[in-house]
Amino acid sequence: MADFTETIFLTGFPGFIAERLVERLATEEKQFFLLVQSQFVEKATDAIERIAAGTGTPLENFALIEGDITLPHLGISDEDLNDISGEITSVFHLAAVYDLAVDKETAFRVNLEGTRNVNDFCRKLPNLRRYNYISTCYVAGKRRLSK
């Protein structure tokens, strides 16, 4: 296995912001473990192929990990957990429900309980140096900027 300067675990891939973040961070010296829900594996595979080609980062630097932040241990298999937990040095948590029209229970399960599960996961990473939580804010109101 190659020596990496950083191993990044990222949730919310292949979401809009997550894809662009991985594209900006990708280098030959970085390894990525991308948590992907099973229904998005094909889209995520296409995205990492595009990112690898566009950045010159070897495709082998990217690994898709099937899981779901709403599940204990993020729904990651014991085998995958054993393989990756000691390698992760940075976490970017982007997975969330951003739709304001979603029902309260779904928003609570994903945004609150899911984040709690990510926090619990991070506490068990022996080499974690940085945890980045990315959230989106909405602005509402009638006030307009004046020119």
N, CA, C and O of each residue as an XYZ file, in Angstrom:
588
protein
N       0.842     -1.191      0.000
C       0.000      0.000      0.000
C       0.881      1.247      0.000
O       1.943      1.273      0.623
N       0.437      2.248     -0.688
C       1.189      3.506     -0.803
C       1.193      4.254      0.527
O       0.317      4.067      1.372
N       2.198      5.100      0.684
C       2.239      5.974      1.854
C       1.515      7.264      1.507
O       1.909      7.980      0.586
N       0.460      7.553      2.246
C      -0.327      8.752      1.999
C      -0.063      9.772      3.099
O       0.156      9.412      4.256
N      -0.087     11.055      2.725
C       0.071     12.112      3.721
C      -1.224     12.340      4.487
O      -1.218     12.867      5.600
N      -2.338     11.935      3.878
C      -3.642     12.127      4.509
C      -4.606     11.083      3.967
O      -4.598     10.772      2.776
N      -5.435     10.547      4.855
C      -6.497      9.634      4.451
C      -7.807     10.247      4.905
O      -8.051     10.426      6.098
N      -8.642     10.564      3.934
C      -9.875     11.312      4.173
C     -11.086     10.392      4.071
O     -11.253      9.668      3.089
N     -11.926     10.434      5.103
C     -13.215      9.752      5.097
C     -14.263     10.831      4.896
O     -14.263     11.837      5.604
N     -15.159     10.629      3.934
C     -16.106     11.678      3.583
C     -17.508     11.099      3.453
O     -17.699     10.071      2.803
N     -18.488     11.756      4.069
C     -19.889     11.373      3.919
C     -20.542     12.316      2.911
O     -20.044     13.411      2.650
N     -21.662     11.870      2.351
C     -22.411     12.733      1.442
C     -21.994     12.624     -0.011
O     -22.455     13.404     -0.844
N     -21.141     11.684     -0.328
C     -20.706     11.481     -1.704
C     -21.707     10.556     -2.381
O     -22.115      9.567     -1.774
N     -22.116     10.833     -3.600
C     -21.630     11.794     -4.578
C     -22.471     13.060     -4.667
O     -22.844     13.475     -5.764
N     -22.767     13.664     -3.557
C     -23.531     14.904     -3.559
C     -22.782     16.048     -4.223
O     -21.575     15.967     -4.449
N     -23.501     17.099     -4.529
C     -22.961     18.241     -5.271
C     -21.719     18.829     -4.597
O     -20.674     18.966     -5.233
N     -21.829     19.171     -3.330
C     -20.700     19.790     -2.625
C     -19.587     18.767     -2.402
O     -18.410     19.083     -2.575
N     -19.952     17.555     -2.023
C     -18.951     16.521     -1.751
C     -18.096     16.223     -2.976
O     -16.877     16.089     -2.865
N     -18.722     16.119     -4.139
C     -17.950     15.864     -5.368
C     -16.936     16.965     -5.617
O     -15.780     16.691     -5.937
N     -17.364     18.194     -5.474
C     -16.466     19.318     -5.735
C     -15.355     19.405     -4.690
O     -14.226     19.780     -5.008
N     -15.673     19.062     -3.461
C     -14.659     19.063     -2.416
C     -13.592     18.002     -2.699
O     -12.397     18.279     -2.598
N     -14.017     16.807     -3.048
C     -13.060     15.738     -3.361
C     -12.196     16.144     -4.547
O     -10.989     15.904     -4.556
N     -12.811     16.753     -5.534
C     -12.055     17.209     -6.708
C     -10.973     18.217     -6.307
O      -9.858     18.175     -6.826
N     -11.305     19.112     -5.393
C     -10.337     20.128     -4.935
C      -9.234     19.526     -4.064
O      -8.097     19.994     -4.098
N      -9.557     18.507     -3.297
C      -8.596     17.917     -2.368
C      -7.725     16.827     -2.995
O      -6.661     16.505     -2.469
N      -8.169     16.266     -4.104
C      -7.511     15.087     -4.678
C      -6.088     15.370     -5.151
O      -5.848     16.281     -5.944
N      -5.153     14.569     -4.646
C      -3.759     14.570     -5.099
C      -3.253     13.134     -5.005
O      -3.915     12.269     -4.432
N      -2.088     12.893     -5.565
C      -1.489     11.559     -5.494
C      -1.177     11.146     -4.062
O      -1.109      9.954     -3.764
N      -0.985     12.119     -3.171
C      -0.586     11.838     -1.795
C      -1.763     11.595     -0.854
O      -1.559     11.290      0.321
N      -2.991     11.725     -1.355
C      -4.165     11.573     -0.492
C      -4.978     10.352     -0.902
O      -5.104     10.015     -2.079
N      -5.522      9.709      0.121
C      -6.388      8.551     -0.063
C      -7.786      8.939      0.418
O      -7.928      9.688      1.385
N      -8.811      8.432     -0.255
C     -10.191      8.774      0.077
C     -11.017      7.526      0.334
O     -11.004      6.584     -0.459
N     -11.738      7.529      1.454
C     -12.779      6.551      1.723
C     -14.089      7.330      1.672
O     -14.340      8.194      2.512
N     -14.912      7.020      0.691
C     -16.126      7.788      0.438
C     -17.345      6.956      0.821
O     -17.631      5.937      0.191
N     -18.063      7.393      1.856
C     -19.258      6.688      2.301
C     -20.385      6.969      1.316
O     -20.736      8.122      1.065
N     -20.946      5.899      0.762
C     -21.951      6.024     -0.294
C     -23.118      5.096      0.023
O     -22.921      3.926      0.352
N     -24.330      5.627     -0.079
C     -25.503      4.775      0.057
C     -25.570      3.853     -1.162
O     -25.180      4.239     -2.264
N     -26.066      2.637     -0.954
C     -26.040      1.620     -2.009
C     -26.708      2.082     -3.300
O     -26.266      1.700     -4.384
N     -27.751      2.885     -3.215
C     -28.447      3.321     -4.432
C     -27.640      4.335     -5.244
O     -28.010      4.646     -6.376
N     -26.545      4.856     -4.684
C     -25.732      5.844     -5.396
C     -24.359      5.325     -5.811
O     -23.512      6.111     -6.238
N     -24.122      4.029     -5.697
C     -22.800      3.474     -6.009
C     -22.420      3.718     -7.464
O     -21.284      4.100     -7.745
N     -23.337      3.508     -8.383
C     -23.019      3.710     -9.804
C     -22.664      5.171    -10.084
O     -21.678      5.456    -10.763
N     -23.467      6.086     -9.561
C     -23.186      7.512     -9.739
C     -21.847      7.885     -9.094
O     -21.082      8.667     -9.657
N     -21.569      7.329     -7.924
C     -20.311      7.613     -7.224
C     -19.113      7.062     -7.996
O     -18.062      7.700     -8.055
N     -19.272      5.888     -8.581
C     -18.199      5.298     -9.386
C     -17.879      6.187    -10.574
O     -16.711      6.442    -10.868
N     -18.915      6.660    -11.259
C     -18.709      7.581    -12.386
C     -17.997      8.852    -11.919
O     -17.108      9.360    -12.602
N     -18.394      9.357    -10.757
C     -17.804     10.596    -10.237
C     -16.321     10.420     -9.919
O     -15.516     11.287    -10.260
N     -15.943      9.312     -9.272
C     -14.522      9.158     -8.938
C     -13.680      8.916    -10.188
O     -12.520      9.325    -10.244
N     -14.254      8.256    -11.184
C     -13.514      8.076    -12.443
C     -13.260      9.429    -13.099
O     -12.170      9.681    -13.614
N     -14.259     10.288    -13.079
C     -14.139     11.632    -13.648
C     -13.134     12.475    -12.851
O     -12.307     13.175    -13.436
N     -13.209     12.406    -11.530
C     -12.299     13.173    -10.674
C     -10.863     12.684    -10.848
O      -9.944     13.494    -10.967
N     -10.665     11.382    -10.862
C      -9.319     10.824    -11.033
C      -8.723     11.265    -12.363
O      -7.564     11.677    -12.422
N      -9.507     11.180    -13.421
C      -9.016     11.577    -14.746
C      -8.721     13.072    -14.799
O      -7.730     13.489    -15.398
N      -9.572     13.873    -14.181
C      -9.414     15.325    -14.231
C      -8.302     15.875    -13.363
O      -7.765     16.947    -13.643
N      -7.951     15.148    -12.307
C      -6.931     15.649    -11.377
C      -5.599     14.920    -11.500
O      -4.595     15.352    -10.934
N      -5.590     13.829    -12.232
C      -4.371     13.032    -12.325
C      -4.115     12.183    -11.091
O      -3.032     11.620    -10.930
N      -5.107     12.094    -10.225
C      -5.001     11.265     -9.023
C      -5.290      9.816     -9.405
O      -6.283      9.547    -10.081
N      -4.440      8.878     -8.984
C      -4.691      7.476     -9.327
C      -6.056      7.006     -8.822
O      -6.458      7.322     -7.702
N      -6.753      6.255     -9.655
C      -8.070      5.737     -9.293
C      -7.994      4.893     -8.018
O      -8.960      4.820     -7.259
N      -6.857      4.266     -7.791
C      -6.668      3.421     -6.606
C      -6.683      4.222     -5.303
O      -6.793      3.638     -4.224
N      -6.574      5.539     -5.388
C      -6.611      6.379     -4.183
C      -8.027      6.561     -3.647
O      -8.215      7.115     -2.564
N      -9.021      6.097     -4.400
C     -10.421      6.272     -4.024
C     -11.050      4.917     -3.725
O     -10.908      3.973     -4.502
N     -11.747      4.828     -2.593
C     -12.486      3.614     -2.257
C     -13.896      4.005     -1.850
O     -14.091      4.866     -0.991
N     -14.870      3.368     -2.471
C     -16.261      3.577     -2.086
C     -16.588      2.599     -0.965
O     -16.331      1.400     -1.071
N     -17.153      3.128      0.100
C     -17.567      2.326      1.250
C     -19.082      2.433      1.338
O     -19.619      3.513      1.588
N     -19.774      1.312      1.133
C     -21.237      1.348      1.223
C     -21.655      1.492      2.676
O     -21.152      0.800      3.561
N     -22.594      2.412      2.901
C     -23.081      2.628      4.248
C     -24.175      3.670      4.281
O     -24.655      4.121      3.241
N     -24.564      4.048      5.481
C     -25.666      4.986      5.687
C     -25.487      5.604      7.070
O     -25.405      4.884      8.065
N     -25.426      6.919      7.138
C     -25.170      7.581      8.421
C     -26.272      7.360      9.446
O     -26.050      7.576     10.637
N     -27.458      6.935      9.012
C     -28.548      6.728      9.966
C     -28.444      5.392     10.694
O     -29.240      5.110     11.590
N     -27.473      4.574     10.315
C     -27.315      3.248     10.915
C     -26.140      3.225     11.899
O     -25.199      4.007     11.761
N     -26.197      2.335     12.885
C     -25.051      2.192     13.790
C     -23.791      1.850     12.995
O     -23.854      1.110     12.012
N     -22.674      2.376     13.412
C     -21.385      2.194     12.726
C     -21.465      2.647     11.270
O     -20.690      2.202     10.423
N     -22.423      3.547     10.995
C     -22.656      4.103      9.657
C     -23.015      3.023      8.649
O     -22.876      3.225      7.443
N     -23.475      1.880      9.135
C     -23.854      0.790      8.244
C     -22.672      0.144      7.545
O     -22.848     -0.583      6.567
N     -21.467      0.404      8.038
C     -20.250     -0.130      7.417
C     -20.006     -1.545      7.938
O     -20.136     -1.806      9.134
N     -19.656     -2.443      7.041
C     -19.391     -3.825      7.439
C     -18.213     -3.880      8.409
O     -17.334     -3.018      8.384
N     -18.207     -4.898      9.257
C     -17.106     -5.070     10.211
C     -15.770     -5.180      9.486
O     -14.765     -4.641      9.948
N     -15.758     -5.874      8.356
C     -14.520     -6.031      7.587
C     -14.004     -4.679      7.108
O     -12.821     -4.374      7.256
N     -14.899     -3.864      6.532
C     -14.486     -2.534      6.070
C     -14.042     -1.658      7.240
O     -13.057     -0.928      7.135
N     -14.779     -1.733      8.367
C     -14.397     -0.948      9.549
C     -12.984     -1.294     10.006
O     -12.185     -0.405     10.300
N     -12.684     -2.570     10.062
C     -11.342     -2.997     10.479
C     -10.279     -2.524      9.501
O      -9.179     -2.149      9.906
N     -10.608     -2.540      8.214
C      -9.640     -2.148      7.187
C      -9.325     -0.655      7.199
O      -8.186     -0.264      6.944
N     -10.323      0.185      7.494
C     -10.130      1.626      7.299
C      -9.908      2.431      8.570
O      -9.272      3.483      8.514
N     -10.404      1.977      9.709
C     -10.433      2.844     10.902
C      -9.055      3.331     11.342
O      -8.938      4.459     11.819
N      -8.034      2.537     11.200
C      -6.700      2.958     11.612
C      -6.008      3.872     10.627
O      -4.994      4.489     10.953
N      -6.549      3.964      9.419
C      -5.919      4.780      8.382
C      -6.450      6.209      8.312
O      -5.745      7.108      7.853
N      -7.669      6.424      8.758
C      -8.337      7.720      8.587
C      -7.676      8.792      9.449
O      -7.516      8.628     10.659
N      -7.294      9.896      8.795
C      -6.700     11.030      9.511
C      -7.606     12.259      9.492
O      -7.476     13.137     10.346
N      -8.522     12.329      8.522
C      -9.441     13.471      8.417
C     -10.825     12.976      8.035
O     -10.972     12.025      7.268
N     -11.832     13.633      8.581
C     -13.220     13.327      8.238
C     -13.885     14.606      7.770
O     -13.730     15.665      8.378
N     -14.629     14.492      6.677
C     -15.504     15.560      6.204
C     -16.915     14.987      6.225
O     -17.224     14.052      5.487
N     -17.769     15.552      7.075
C     -19.155     15.084      7.179
C     -20.059     16.067      6.441
O     -20.309     17.178      6.908
N     -20.542     15.632      5.281
C     -21.417     16.465      4.460
C     -22.813     15.878      4.291
O     -23.714     16.580      3.832
N     -23.015     14.626      4.643
C     -24.305     13.975      4.423
C     -25.390     14.646      5.253
O     -25.236     14.849      6.457
N     -26.481     14.983      4.593
C     -27.607     15.622      5.275
C     -28.795     15.683      4.331
O     -28.664     15.476      3.125
N     -29.952     15.970      4.902
C     -31.139     16.258      4.105
C     -31.248     17.773      4.051
O     -31.393     18.435      5.079
N     -31.176     18.311      2.845
C     -31.219     19.764      2.668
C     -32.583     20.264      2.222
O     -32.817     21.472      2.195
N     -33.473     19.370      1.876
C     -34.790     19.727      1.363
C     -35.672     20.234      2.503
O     -35.950     19.502      3.452
N     -36.104     21.468      2.406
C     -36.943     22.049      3.460
C     -38.331     21.424      3.517
O     -39.025     21.558      4.525
N     -38.746     20.742      2.449
C     -40.076     20.149      2.404
C     -40.107     18.724      2.963
O     -41.174     18.113      3.022
N     -38.972     18.194      3.366
C     -38.927     16.825      3.873
C     -39.645     16.747      5.220
O     -39.675     17.719      5.975
N     -40.222     15.580      5.512
C     -40.940     15.445      6.777
C     -39.969     15.529      7.960
O     -38.784     15.215      7.846
N     -40.511     15.958      9.080
C     -39.713     16.218     10.283
C     -38.949     14.975     10.747
O     -37.794     15.077     11.161
N     -39.586     13.806     10.678
C     -38.954     12.574     11.149
C     -37.715     12.231     10.325
O     -36.695     11.820     10.877
N     -37.803     12.399      9.006
C     -36.656     12.115      8.137
C     -35.527     13.097      8.415
O     -34.367     12.701      8.535
N     -35.867     14.372      8.515
C     -34.849     15.390      8.798
C     -34.163     15.098     10.130
O     -32.941     15.211     10.234
N     -34.927     14.729     11.135
C     -34.377     14.413     12.454
C     -33.467     13.189     12.382
O     -32.362     13.197     12.924
N     -33.941     12.131     11.704
C     -33.173     10.885     11.612
C     -31.840     11.102     10.903
O     -30.806     10.611     11.355
N     -31.863     11.833      9.798
C     -30.641     12.033      9.015
C     -29.754     13.108      9.638
O     -28.578     12.866      9.912
N     -30.309     14.279      9.858
C     -29.487     15.421     10.267
C     -29.040     15.375     11.727
O     -27.936     15.820     12.042
N     -29.855     14.860     12.604
C     -29.473     14.805     14.019
C     -28.877     13.445     14.381
O     -27.724     13.355     14.805
N     -29.673     12.389     14.211
C     -29.177     11.058     14.575
C     -28.011     10.635     13.683
O     -27.060     10.016     14.160
N     -28.078     10.962     12.396
C     -26.985     10.630     11.484
C     -25.694     11.309     11.890
O     -24.632     10.687     11.880
N     -25.776     12.580     12.248
C     -24.580     13.303     12.697
C     -24.068     12.724     14.011
O     -22.859     12.631     14.220
N     -24.972     12.338     14.886
C     -24.556     11.687     16.137
C     -23.791     10.392     15.826
O     -22.784     10.094     16.469
N     -24.272      9.629     14.844
C     -23.581      8.397     14.455
C     -22.194      8.687     13.877
O     -21.244      7.952     14.144
N     -22.081      9.751     13.091
C     -20.772     10.131     12.544
C     -19.841     10.541     13.687
O     -18.666     10.174     13.694
N     -20.361     11.297     14.644
C     -19.550     11.689     15.811
C     -19.045     10.455     16.564
O     -17.875     10.387     16.940
N     -19.932      9.485     16.780
C     -19.540      8.252     17.476
C     -18.469      7.504     16.689
O     -17.511      6.991     17.269
N     -18.630      7.442     15.377
C     -17.645      6.798     14.500
C     -16.284      7.476     14.649
O     -15.258      6.806     14.768
N     -16.284      8.799     14.643
C     -15.026      9.556     14.726
C     -14.304      9.337     16.049
O     -13.074      9.329     16.091
N     -15.054      9.161     17.120
C     -14.438      8.935     18.435
C     -13.607      7.652     18.473
O     -12.736      7.498     19.330
N     -13.876      6.740     17.550
C     -13.185      5.441     17.531
C     -12.030      5.399     16.538
O     -11.449      4.336     16.319
N     -11.689      6.526     15.939
C     -10.615      6.563     14.946
C      -9.312      6.954     15.635
O      -9.157      8.110     16.030
N      -8.379      6.032     15.789
C      -7.181      6.300     16.587
C      -6.231      7.338     16.000
O      -5.454      7.941     16.741
N      -6.274      7.559     14.691
C      -5.333      8.494     14.062
C      -6.005      9.749     13.516
O      -5.418     10.479     12.717
N      -7.239      9.993     13.952
C      -7.972     11.166     13.470
C      -7.305     12.444     13.958
O      -7.066     12.615     15.153
N      -7.009     13.330     13.030
C      -6.415     14.631     13.368
C      -7.407     15.773     13.177
O      -7.303     16.804     13.841
N      -8.373     15.592     12.268
C      -9.268     16.701     11.945
C     -10.651     16.159     11.572
O     -10.775     15.211     10.797
N     -11.683     16.785     12.143
C     -13.071     16.449     11.822
C     -13.728     17.727     11.338
O     -13.825     18.703     12.082
N     -14.179     17.722     10.090
C     -14.814     18.882      9.467
C     -16.301     18.594      9.278
O     -16.674     17.658      8.571
N     -17.132     19.392      9.903
C     -18.578     19.247      9.754
C     -19.060     20.370      8.852
O     -18.892     21.548      9.166
N     -19.656     20.000      7.737
C     -20.118     20.979      6.758
C     -21.635     21.029      6.818
O     -22.306     20.007      6.673
N     -22.165     22.210      7.031
C     -23.604     22.396      7.113
C     -24.022     23.476      6.130
O     -23.210     24.284      5.679
N     -25.285     23.468      5.816
C     -25.816     24.473      4.908
C     -26.830     25.320      5.658
O     -27.669     24.797      6.390
N     -26.749     26.623      5.474
C     -27.700     27.541      6.095
C     -28.637     28.089      5.030
O     -28.257     28.263      3.873
N     -29.817     28.345      5.429
C     -30.782     28.982      4.549
C     -31.094     30.359      5.107
O     -31.104     30.566      6.321
N     -31.346     31.284      4.216
C     -31.718     32.627      4.619
C     -33.137     32.865      4.131
O     -33.457     32.610      2.970
N     -33.966     33.344      5.010
C     -35.346     33.619      4.638
C     -35.688     35.047      5.040
O     -35.127     35.591      5.992
N     -36.593     35.628      4.319
C     -37.023     36.974      4.650
C     -37.239     37.799      3.404
O     -37.015     37.338      2.285
N     -37.678     39.025      3.614
C     -38.009     39.900      2.493
C     -36.969     40.979      2.271
O     -37.060     41.734      1.304
N     -35.994     41.063      3.139
C     -34.989     42.109      3.023
C     -34.121     41.889      1.790
O     -33.724     40.760      1.498
N     -33.828     42.961      1.070
C     -33.004     42.873     -0.131
C     -31.767     43.731      0.041
O     -31.770     44.720      0.774
N     -30.727     43.339     -0.637
C     -29.522     44.158     -0.632
C     -29.763     45.405     -1.463
O     -30.346     45.334     -2.545
N     -29.323     46.526     -0.970
C     -29.432     47.745     -1.769
C     -28.138     47.932     -2.539
O     -27.068     47.528     -2.084
N     -28.241     48.534     -3.682
C     -27.064     48.716     -4.542
C     -26.208     49.844     -4.110
O     -25.184     50.118     -4.737
